[in-house]
Each structure stands twice: as structure tokens, then as C-alpha cells.
């Protein structure tokens, strides 16, 4: 599995977030709270949905699935002129990303992530950078459909930048 290496330009996201761990997964609760209210968001750039994680620095260094992180359900907006009640803002800064295509149902995404972190990353010239990780779900995303597609964006930096 080979990624496309891309330079992301800053993104302004608007949505909901919740603290969770891999053991105490609250993704369904997060999206159930966000989706009914997303129509209230103005200045949406496109129809893409963003599932985003903000980890603490060194989150993956002695990985513990009980460690908490912030997970977001969001859309990209052109500005923050109008923020619906209950929504929060998040700016994803510029940076280098490895972009992988996950094919298949969302329930199988863990296989793609395993391939990224256990196979590709250790054998690449990159390490994980301390910026948000996210998945982009566009019109090809069909949740449990075997033909579903989503992009997985992993923040990276060159091992030489250490």
C-alpha cells in the first residue's frame, strides 16, 4: 500500500468533538450528534465530511488503547463568520501528509490503519508528525458498502527533521 504524499494547505473545520479512547469508542455518538445539525452550517466549501483525531504528542510512542484523544465530526468552511450554537472550530495547519485510499466498508478500516502503521510507516523515510489525523469522506463513501472509498490522511515529517 503506497500513499500519495501531499502538502496540505490550512483547512478551517467546523463541527462537533468528543473525547474518547480506542477502547471507549464514541464515534457513533459523535456523528449522531453532528449530522442532524450540519445543515445549519453556512459557508461550507464542499460536501466532504471529515472524521478527525487530535492526539497528544507522543500518543503512539508506548501505545495504550485506553489513552484519550479528541475526535471530530466536521465539514470544511471558508470562514468562521457564522458558527451555529453547539459547534466548535478547528484549524488544521499546513503540512505534509501521506494520503491512503481505504477501499471497502468502514468496519474494515482498522486493516488499512494497521497496514499504514505496522508496514508502510516503519519502512518509509517518514515519521508521524504532531498534527491532526483525518479521513475525508466524499460522495464515494458508503459506510458499510464493499465499494466504499475514503481517504486517510496521516501527518508526516521526514526522519531527517529529527
Steps between C-alpha positions, in 0.01 A plus 500: 500500500664818380371846589500820304711759685319835505556843648180606673410866506328620815139387543230663710268236644175540687323224689472301820770329704507252783773345713537125467748214490532206265355279776214739578406588141229769480509551122133408449394743775716775346359466148143453627531838671661673202308384192154638589651846562745526210237670280530804730860556391548783251799556270559127446765452230384158373302191602799317654475382859809492723558244773799641682713405801715731708750296702734614773866518406661153513155332514627209292841460677402240766157453351220433748147460355361651824674835436253776415499726195261752348290378206316734265209476256529806277470676165735749338387864492634811330485708820365509855260791448201287603544227763181314594433448869674192636757487218874550542781611269827328419780615271708223343840659430704472181720196479610181333261203493508142378162439336372143478184373332291264712282279282215305656267533796585737784507200737815379319689831531704356789672273245607803296624681811694191606664484158592870524647492850647147511626466143524824300610752765787299658642433153460855372719808527232663719378513858163617633479874558304658786208637300143373453438168325183482293286309253319675216166350405374627166222375269682164461466427873218251563574389861438122495501451122786282369553762223536788745806728480652750741832682517713458811737793566794432734719800600865425431844656505833377375706287735781744416312781677564346842 
